[in-house]
């Protein structure tokens, strides 16, 4: 009968509560992690193991892989006009000659199966060397959990063949503030750049860039921003492409994941800030309500998700009003203006006006419909 032996602990590297006995080239100690952290495999670590922040506690950046494009996929940026482009992202330049587009990454070798990216381009032959900026301002409710914590900012980027900034540099910023739901471009109260113009040196191949920082204990807002500083005259491919943004608690960038687990969840998160109903055929229904004058009516419209605040503006295209009155008469006219009335976070009344003066004013019901597949109605509750 074999007898077991209890191994000696005389040479054990363990010295404190929670330590793990591990091995690299010799027995080694892995100190216990912080509260809430998990043990993960990491081939780059000395012992093949490390503690990491729980993934569900990180990445407040919405539409970080640029999958959601309610406003469209191509944007020409006007001088000195902060413009929302792909959902939750703003572009800004104090000159013309900037175009933002959604692109396919077409790379499963250097990217973790991320399908979409944003392209920030200086238009071919443009001579302005004014900076091109791209920004996401994060709402306070999603920023406050990071106050007082060490974090890692990461993203993937590559350059076009004619990328002109000196030394192929892309400048990276992570700014904090102490206000509530302010916008980065308008300025944060107590603004502090905890990543302050750090350089990502681009090549034409996708790379992942990481930056470590500590968020101040009183911070209530975060914003991420890029600056592309062009030189000379733009060639045909003076652009950079970016995707896969992430903020993680701790000193290591975790494997990429979007804010939500599904594309539907990511869309719903973006619709909290901007919600567009887009038609695909003629005659699609957008809302209904009574005629309130001979030119239009008050249409009642609901939103797909509850919005962050009551929307502050509305945009539309290719819509018309239709009415069958109690006398059996049919009338229709294209909508020329829409203004909000009694808007809430779940629905709004939309004063819809046409160039016609033939509608009844007796409260007869009207419908708001699409003229064609490009018709849309959007509600804005952005920061």
N, C-alpha and C positions, 0 to 999 in steps of 0.2 A: 504494500500500500504506500503510494507516494505521499510525502508530507509537504504541505505548502509552507512557503516562507513569506513572511511579511517583509517587504523591502525596507531597507534603511532610509530614514529621512534626514540622516545627518548631513547630506550634501544637497538637500532640497533648496531651490532658490526662492521658495515661497516665504514671504516675510510679513504679510498683512492679510486681514480679513478679505475674502473674495478673490484673492490671487489665484491664477491658474498655473499649473505646472505644464509647460510647453517645451518645445524643442526646436532649435535651429540647427546649429552644428554641435550643440551641447545642450543639456538641460537648461531651460530658461524660464524666467518669471514673466507673466503677462499680468500687469496690474489691473485691478478691477476698474471698469468704466464708470461713467457718471450715471446718476439716477436716470432711468428711462432709456438708456442706450442698450443696443443689442450686439451680440457677438456675431461677426460676419467673417467669412473667408476672404483673404486678400493676399494674392500671391506676391505682391510687392512688399508686404510687411515682413519683418525679420523672421517671425515665427509662423507666418502664413495666416495669422488671425489678427483682428483688431476689433475694438468697440466702435459703434457708429450710431449716430442719431437715428431714431425711428423714422423711416421714410414718410409716413403719413403726417409727420410734424413739419414738413418742409415744402418748398416750392410754391410761393404765392403768386408767381408770374403767370397770368392768364394768356392763353393762345401762344404759348412759348414755342410751339412748332408751326405756327402760322397756318393752321388748318382751317380756321374760321375766317370768312371773308364776306360778311354780310353787305358791306358797302361796295364791293367789287374787287377786282384783282389788279387794276392798273390805276395809278394816281399821278397826275402832274401837279407838282407842288408850287403854289404861287409864292412870290417873295413876301417874307415876313408874315406869313399866315400859318399858324400851327394847325395842321390838318390831320384828322383821324383817318387812318388808312386801313390796313388789315386790323381786325378787331382788337381794341385796347391799345393800339400803338399809334403814336403821333410822330409826324415828320415835320421838320422845321429848317428853313434856310432863309437868310436875309438877302436872297438873290434868286433869280429864276434859274432854270436849267437843271432841276432835280426831278427824277421820276422814281416812283416806288412801285414794285410789282411783286406779285406772288409767283414763285417759281417751283418747279419740281427739282428735288436734290439729285436724283438719278445716281445715287451712290449708296450701295449697301456694304461697301468695304470699310470706309472711314467714318461712317455714321451708323448709329444703332437703329437702323430701319426707320429713320425719320424721313417722311415723304415730301414735306413742303418746307420752303424757306422764304425769306424776304430778300429782294435785291434792291440795294440802295445805289442808284446810278446818277452820275453826272452826265448829262446829255452830250452826245458826240459833238465836238467842235465848240463846246461851251468854254469860255475863257475865264469865268469867275472862279476865284480860289477861296471863296467864302465857304465856311464849314457846312457840311451836311450832317444833320442831327437826327437821331431816331430814339424815341423815349417811350417808356411805359411808367406811368405814375400809379402806384399801388394804394388802394383805399386803406384808410386807417385801421379798419377792423381786421384786415389781412396783414397789416404791418406790425401792430402792437405785439403779437406773440414773439417777435424777434428782438424786442428791446432787451439790452444787456447781454446779448449772446454773441459768441464767436460764430461767424458764418462763412460759407464759401459760395461765391458767385461763379457760375460757369456758363459757357455757351460754345457753340461751334461756328466757325467762320472760314471763308475762303475768299480769294481775290479774283477779279476778272483779269484777262490778259493785259489790259492797259491800265491797271490800278495805279493811280498817279501819286498818292501821298508819299512823302519822303520816307525812305527805309521801309516801305510797305506797311506803315503803321496805321492801326485803328485804335483810337483812344477810348478808354472804358471808364465809366463813372457809376458809382453807387452812392446816392445821396440820401441822407435822412433828414427829417424835419420834426418839429414839435407841435405843428398845427393839426387840424382835423380836415381830412378830405380836400386838401389843397392840390393844385396842379403844379407840377415841376416847372413848366414854362412860365407860369405866372409868378413863381417864386414860393419856396417853403419858408414858413416861420422857423427860425433857428436852423437854417440850412447848414449841413456839414457833409462834405464829400469824404466818405470813409474809404472809397476807392476813388482816387483823384487823378483822372487822366492817365491811368496806367496803360501801357502799350501792349497790344496784341499784334505781333508781327505776322502778317498774312502771307500765304503762298497760294497757288492756284489749286491746292489740295485741301480738303476739309481737315481742320484741326480742332481739338477741344482746348479752350483756354480757361484757366481757373485763377481766381483772385480771392485772397483771404482778408477778412476785415472783422471788426468788432462793432456791433450796433450799440449806440449809447443807451444808457438805462432809461432815459426820458424820451426816447424817440417814439413817435406815433405815426410816422409815415416813412415809406421807402420809395425810391424811384431808380430805375436803371436807365442808362443813356449811353449812346455811342456818338463819337465825333469822327467823321471822315474829312480830313483836311487835304483837298486836292491841290495839285500843282500844275502849272503850264496849261496847255490846251487839251481838252478831253479827247481821247481816242474813242473808238467804237465800243470798247469794253472797259470803261473806267468805272468800275463798280466793285462793291463787296456784297457777299451773300452771308446771311446769318440765320441760325436756327438753334433749337434745343436749349433755350435759356433755363436756368435753374438756380434757386437759392436753397442751400442746405445748412442745417445747424451742424457746427463742428468744422474741422479743418480739412475734410476730404469731400470732394465732389462725388456724390452717389450716382449709380447708373441713372440715365435720363428717364424721366417720366413726365407726363403732362399733369396739369392741375387736377383734371378729372380722369377717371378710369376709362371713359368712353368718349367718342366724338360727340354724342348727344349731350353728355354731361358738360363737355367743354363749351359747346354752343350755348347751353342754358346759362352757364356762368357768364358768358359774354353778353347774352341778352339782358342781363341785369343792368347793363350800362347803355346798350344800344340794341334796339329790337326792330328788325325790318321784316315785314311780310312781303314776299316776292311772288308775283304771279308767274305761272308757266304757260297759261293759255288765256285767251280773250274771255272776258266776262266773269273772272273769278271774283268772289265776294270778299269785301274788306270791312263793311259795316253797314248799318242802317239806322234810320231815324226820320223825324218829321221835317217837312219843308218849313222853313221859318221866314222865307221871303220868296219873291218871284225868281230869284237868281240862284238859290241853293237851299241847303238844309243843315241840320245839326246831326251829324252821324255819330253813333255810339260804337266805339272800337275797343276791343279787349287785347291785352298783351299775352304772348305765349308764356312768360314767367313774370313774377312780381319784380318790378324794377327797383333799383337802388333808391331812388327818390321819384317823385312825380316828374315826368319828362318836362324839360324846359323848352324844347323846340321839336318841330316835326318836319320831315322832308318827304317828297313824293314825286312820282312821275307817272304819266299815262294812265290817269284815272278818269272815270266819268260818273255822273249821277244819272240814275234812271228812276222814273216814276210812272206808275199806273194809278190814276186817281179814281175816285169812286164813280166817276161818270164813264169809266172805260177808256179814258184818253191816255195815250203813251207819250211821254216826253223824255228826252235825254240830252245831255250836254257835257262837254269835257270840263273837268275841274281846272280852274286857273289859280286858286289859292286855298290853303288850308291853315287855320289857326286853332290853337288848343283852347278848350273851355272846360273848366272843372276837371282838370286832369288829376288822377291819383296814381298810385303805384301799380294798380291792376288794370285800369281802364281809363279812357278819356273820351270826352265829347269833342268832335272835330267839326268846327264851322267850315263847311265846304262850299266854295263859291264858284260859279261859272259865269261865262259871258252872256248867257241866255237870260231872258226875263219872262219866260213862259211857264215857269212852275207855279202850281197853286200854292196859296199861303194859308190854307185851312188846316194845316197839320197833317196832310196826307203823307203816307209813308214813302220814303225814298231809299234807294240802295246805292252804296258806293262800290263800284266795280272797276276791274282793270280793262283798259282799252286793248291791251295786247299782252304777250308773254313777258314784256319788259316792265310792266306796271308794278309799282311798289309803294309802300307806305312805311316810313321809318320814324321811330320815336327815340329821342336822345336824352339820356340821363347821365352823361359822362361827368367826370370830375371837372 
